[in-house]
Amino acid sequence: MDRVALVLVIIGAINWGLIGFFGFDLIASIFGGQLATVSRIIYGIVGLAGIYSISFLLKEREKV
């Protein structure tokens, strides 16, 4: 589950980088616009992955 969340957060970060630097929303362009149902679902899933990933900050690292 951690890896899936991390992959989704990376996808979201790349999408935000594209929006910030080039004004290009990759998710919206693939799935039919920002208001398309599929795009909104993907945005929601990526958002939930981001919230879940907050737990990574709170975990203690294992000592090797």
C-alpha positions as CSV (number, residue, x, y, z in Angstrom):
1,M,0.0,0.0,0.0
2,D,2.9,2.4,0.8
3,R,4.3,2.0,-2.7
4,V,1.0,2.6,-4.4
5,A,0.5,5.7,-2.4
6,L,4.0,6.9,-3.2
7,V,3.6,6.2,-6.9
8,L,0.3,8.2,-6.9
9,V,1.9,11.1,-5.0
10,I,4.7,11.1,-7.6
11,I,2.2,11.2,-10.4
12,G,0.5,14.1,-8.7
13,A,3.7,16.0,-8.2
14,I,4.7,15.5,-11.9
15,N,1.2,16.8,-12.9
16,W,1.6,19.8,-10.6
17,G,5.0,20.5,-12.0
18,L,3.7,20.5,-15.6
19,I,0.9,22.8,-14.5
20,G,3.3,25.2,-12.8
21,F,6.0,25.3,-15.5
22,F,4.0,24.9,-18.7
23,G,0.3,25.4,-17.8
24,F,-0.3,21.9,-19.0
25,D,-2.6,19.5,-17.0
26,L,-1.7,16.0,-18.1
27,I,-4.5,14.3,-16.3
28,A,-7.1,16.7,-17.7
29,S,-5.7,16.3,-21.2
30,I,-5.7,12.5,-21.1
31,F,-9.2,12.1,-19.5
32,G,-11.2,14.9,-21.0
33,G,-10.8,18.0,-18.9
34,Q,-10.6,19.0,-15.3
35,L,-14.3,18.6,-14.8
36,A,-14.6,15.2,-16.4
37,T,-15.7,12.5,-14.0
38,V,-12.7,10.3,-14.6
39,S,-10.3,13.2,-14.0
40,R,-12.0,14.2,-10.8
41,I,-11.8,10.6,-9.6
42,I,-8.1,10.5,-10.3
43,Y,-7.5,13.8,-8.6
44,G,-9.4,12.5,-5.6
45,I,-7.4,9.2,-5.5
46,V,-4.1,11.2,-5.8
47,G,-5.3,13.5,-3.0
48,L,-6.1,10.5,-0.7
49,A,-2.7,9.1,-1.5
50,G,-1.1,12.4,-0.4
51,I,-3.0,12.3,2.9
52,Y,-2.0,8.7,3.5
53,S,1.6,9.6,2.7
54,I,1.6,12.0,5.7
55,S,2.0,8.9,7.8
56,F,5.5,8.4,6.2
57,L,6.6,11.6,8.1
58,L,5.3,10.2,11.4
59,K,7.0,6.7,11.2
60,E,10.2,6.1,13.0
61,R,13.0,5.0,10.7
62,E,14.4,1.6,11.3
63,K,18.0,1.6,12.6
64,V,20.3,-0.5,10.4
